Amino acid sequence: MSDPRPDGGAPRHRPGGDGRRGERQRPPARERSARHRSEQRPSERARRTDAPRLAAYTTMREVAHGAYANLALPKLLREKGIRGRDAGFATELVYGATRLSGLYDAIIASAAGRPVAKIDANVLDTLRLGAHQLLGMRVPSHAAVDETVALARQVNGAGAAGFVNAVLRRISEREPDEWVDLVSEGVSDPVERLALRTSHPVWVAKALRAALIGHGTAQPDDVEQSLTALLESDNAPAKVSLAARPGLASLDELVDAGAEASGLSPVGATMPEGDPGAIAAVRDGRAAVQDEGSQLLVLALAAADVEGEAADHERWLDLCAGPGGKAGLLAALAIGRRIPFVANEISEHRADLVWQTLAAARAEARDLDVSLKVRHGDGRDLGEVERGGFSRVLIDAPCTGLGALRRRPEARWRRSPGDVAALAGLQRELLASGIDATAPGGLVGYATCSPHLNETRFVVTDALKKRDDVELLDARPLFVDAAGQQLPDLGEGPFVQLWPHLHGTDAMFFALLRKR
């Protein structure tokens, strides 16, 4: 067997040794690795791994073929009957290995002595899972290596298992910080270096840096510190956030079921662990999983004052309603005020999801004799079809989702700069249609789950340049926490930009416009 050390076998001396120059000594990690190999005979090595690791690998392969981790993994866990701590372990494996795959690939390439492009994709996913156990989780090194080798033997074959064993042994010989320093030492550009260390595509790191400056969150002389905090927050698992839909469920009901009341959203709660589907209100659609930032912008739109013609005949619209989180909260607020509500969605499948998530709201609307409709159609046409027909319009525009990277582990690797340009035209058309659909004195809330300047400020300012029938309002006073206090660090206004590292929410953007 070749020497497993990533430095090619050059002698190293333990810091603080006894001073005997030239003596080759194993560092502690290597001693543990060698001792474990000597204690375990080949016949004793596991040939199959456990269910959580196998589920994690299966999900990784599904994600590689286009699936979404947050949909594929729970389904697989239910099918295999994996619950509790085992489910949490599998979730951390998938999310962590996917989020950090950019960094892990650099480490794997160094340890393997070859580019990851030359490693079979199935084997590479196995190595990523092993690397995350060694470098990102509190799994003992011997267990991480042995179980991952067993996984490789089960799903990749005996030959691949030997390769996985050798690579993971090399990785186990260095601490995480040592590996990060090693793979990033040749990167001179500070943003590129930070992108590698925090496992983000370089273009995403540069776009977020520009957004921090452009939204007034950071100044050029201190932006690197803010960017570091933001990128690190993308790699921190987010708590499950719940929204009690007013009139349908109470916050106390969620708390009694084991959730913790949010200090940020007056209708929100968080779950440190557990399955939200175990809560009756969530199962019934009276409450829902929804990021607290998403809750706040819906509450802000509902709290703002409409004027003139719009105030005389209130009617609310969610122009891009799928899959229905914001629509569910907005509909509940509308029904509570006896205001008709329309949810529009261009995708038939997503319109069905909206219909389902609004089941409890639809039942309440029937009891109160309030109109609630789910419309299947192109939002770009609705402004012409129902010109001036609504007093409040929410436009949760399709976007790159760069503000929700902590919740969607694969998103950072699937997006490209070209996606921003492709979506920009759609966002502008939807905003124009939403303004057309708004009655004089009415309000338009434009929102994205991305802080990218080309999806946020530039879209709104372009609309303002092209028409004189709309004005921009300061949305910041409308963003208040559960205690009724205005949130800090919202930007220089009149826009609102939320951040995971400052507010603990997704990086939601919100602009409030009034139709003249």
C-alpha positions, -999 to +999 in steps of 0.1 A: +000+000+000+013+035-008+019+059+020-015+074+029-001+108+040-012+137+018+023+152+021+038+123+001+055+108+031+078+137+041+087+135+078+070+157+102+079+164+138+053+167+166+052+202+180+067+204+215+086+171+211+116+159+231+141+176+207+156+145+191+162+159+157+155+137+127+133+112+145+102+104+125+071+103+147+034+098+139+011+126+150-018+115+173-043+112+145-020+089+125-012+068+156-049+062+161-054+054+124-025+029+124-035+013+157-070+008+145-058-008+112-037-032+132-065-042+156-091-049+129-086-079+106-101-077+070-126-105+079-140-084+107-147-053+086-184-046+080-197-054+046-229-034+050-235+000+066-265+012+087-298+024+075-293+062+081-260+062+061-275+042+033-305+066+032-281+095+030-262+080+001-295+072-017-307+108-013-274+122-025-277+102-057-313+114-062-301+150-057-274+144-082-301+135-107-322+166-100-342+159-069-345+183-040-330+171-007-358+186+014-383+165-005-364+134-013-350+127+021-381+129+042-399+106+018-371+080+020-370+083+058-407+076+060-405+046+036-376+031+056-391+038+090-361+059+100-370+082+129-357+102+158-319+105+161-313+083+131-334+106+110-315+136+123-282+119+116-292+111+080-304+147+075-272+162+088-252+139+066-271+149+034-274+186+041-238+190+054-222+169+027-241+187+000-236+222+014-199+217+019-192+196-012-172+224-028-147+224+001-148+187+005-141+181-032-109+202-028-099+181+002-108+148-015-088+158-046-058+165-024-061+133-004-067+112-035-040+128-056-064+133-085-091+158-096-126+149-085-137+149-121-117+117-125-135+100-096-167+081-103-197+103-093-212+075-071-179+070-053-175+108-049-208+110-031-196+082-008-164+101-001-183+134+006-204+116+032-173+102+048-155+135+047-184+152+064-184+127+092-147+132+097-145+170+093-180+183+101-196+160+126-188+145+160-183+110+146-152+091+159-127+088+131-126+050+132-164+048+130-166+074+102-140+055+081-153+020+088-189+028+082-182+047+050-160+019+037-188-005+045-212+018+025-188+018-004-185-020-004-223-022-004-231+004-031-199+010-050-181-024-049-151-039-033-126-022-055-141+012-048-141+004-010-103+001-010-100+035-027-125+051-003-106+036+027-072+050+015-086+085+008-105+087+041-075+075+060-055+104+045-083+128+054-084+116+090-048+125+095-055+163+096-078+185+115-105+204+097-087+238+100-055+222+087-073+209+056-089+243+050-056+261+052-039+235+029-065+236+001-068+274+002-032+284+006-027+290-031-058+312-036-048+349-035-081+367-041-097+372-007-133+366-019-123+335-038-105+322-008-135+328+014-158+312-011-136+280-010-133+280+028-171+284+032-180+262+002-198+286-020-194+292-058-172+322-063-199+341-083-224+336-054-199+350-029-192+380-051-229+386-057-236+385-019-207+409-013-222+434-037-256+429-021-243+437+014-229+469+001-258+478-023-285+473+004-265+495+028-259+466+052-221+469+051-195+495+040-167+486+016-141+488+044-159+463+067-177+442+041-154+412+044-164+406+080-201+408+071-196+385+041-178+360+062-207+360+087-232+357+060-215+328+042-209+309+074-246+313+083-255+296+050-238+265+064-255+265+098-287+243+099-318+264+102-345+257+128-379+247+115-400+278+116-438+276+119-466+301+113-499+300+131-524+312+105-546+338+123-581+327+129-573+291+121-546+283+148-532+300+178-496+304+188-504+288+221-515+257+202-480+254+186-463+260+219-484+234+237-473+210+210-437+215+218-427+245+196-411+277+210-427+311+205-407+332+181-393+365+193-392+377+157-427+370+143-459+376+163-475+346+146-443+324+145-428+296+164-397+274+160-389+238+165-354+229+176-360+193+166-388+169+157-413+165+129-436+194+123-461+170+108-467+156+143-484+188+152-522+186+145-524+223+134-497+217+108-513+185+095-547+203+092-533+233+073-542+257+101-505+263+106-475+257+083-438+255+080-428+290+069-396+310+074-400+339+099-388+364+073-415+352+049-441+357+077-429+392+084-432+405+048-468+391+046-477+408+079-461+440+066-482+441+035-514+434+055-505+461+080-500+489+056-528+514+049-546+514+016-562+546+004-589+560-019-606+537-043-587+506-031-599+512+005-635+513-006-634+478-021-607+456-005-597+425-024-563+408-021-542+389-046-511+366-043-498+368-079-473+340-077-488+318-050-472+284-054-465+264-034-487+283-009-468+293+022-472+331+019-507+326+003-518+306+034-509+333+058-522+361+036-555+343+030-560+338+067-555+375+073-579+384+045-606+361+057-603+374+092-611+408+078-639+394+056-619+404+025-621+383-008-588+366-017-574+353-049-543+331-052-528+329-088-503+303-099-490+296-135-481+259-128-510+235-126-491+213-102-482+242-079-518+255-082-529+221-068-505+225-039-519+260-032-554+245-032-544+219-008-525+242+016-555+265+017-579+237+027-585+251+062-587+286+049-612+276+023-634+259+049-633+290+071-641+312+041-672+291+033-683+294+069-679+332+069-692+336+033-660+351+021-647+345-015-615+326-017-603+314-051-572+296-065-566+307-101-544+288-126-529+313-151-499+334-161-494+362-136-480+384-164-515+385-180-535+391-149-529+428-148-547+431-182-574+406-173-583+423-140-569+458-143-573+477-111-592+448-095-572+445-062-564+466-032-533+446-021-511+425-044-482+403-032-456+394-059-433+367-045-414+366-077-395+335-090-358+341-082-325+323-077-332+316-041-298+328-029-314+339+003-323+304+014-291+285+009-291+273+044-324+255+038-318+243+003-284+226+003-281+219-034-293+253-046-259+270-045-245+244-069-274+244-093-276+281-100-254+301-124-250+338-132-271+332-163-301+323-142-301+359-128-304+374-162-330+349-173-352+356-143-348+394-144-371+398-174-398+377-158-395+396-125-400+429-143-430+416-162-447+403-131-441+436-113-457+455-141-487+432-142-491+435-104-491+472-106-517+471-134-539+448-113-539+473-083-566+498-078-557+535-072-545+539-036-537+502-034-505+485-025-480+462-042-455+441-022-426+429-043-406+401-026-378+377-034-359+351-015-327+365-029-307+396-020-291+398-054-292+434-066-304+424-101-334+406-086-343+432-060-335+469-061-328+471-098-361+455-107-381+480-086-361+511-096-365+501-133-403+499-129-403+533-112-384+548-141-409+535-167-442+546-151-456+576-132-486+559-116-467+543-087-446+555-058-422+537-035-430+537+003-407+531+032-414+495+043-391+495+073-416+507+100-439+478+091-413+452+101-419+447+138-410+418+160-432+398+184-429+426+210-440+453+185-405+468+181-391+477+147-364+453+135-329+466+133-304+464+105-330+465+077-309+486+054-309+522+044-345+521+031-370+525+017-365+488+008-362+460+035-335+434+033-334+406+059-303+385+065-297+351+081-266+364+100-283+395+113-320+384+118-319+346+117-342+345+087-338+338+051-324+367+031-358+381+021-361+413+001-393+434+002-404+466-015-437+484-009-453+504-037-485+524-038-506+529-070-513+566-075 
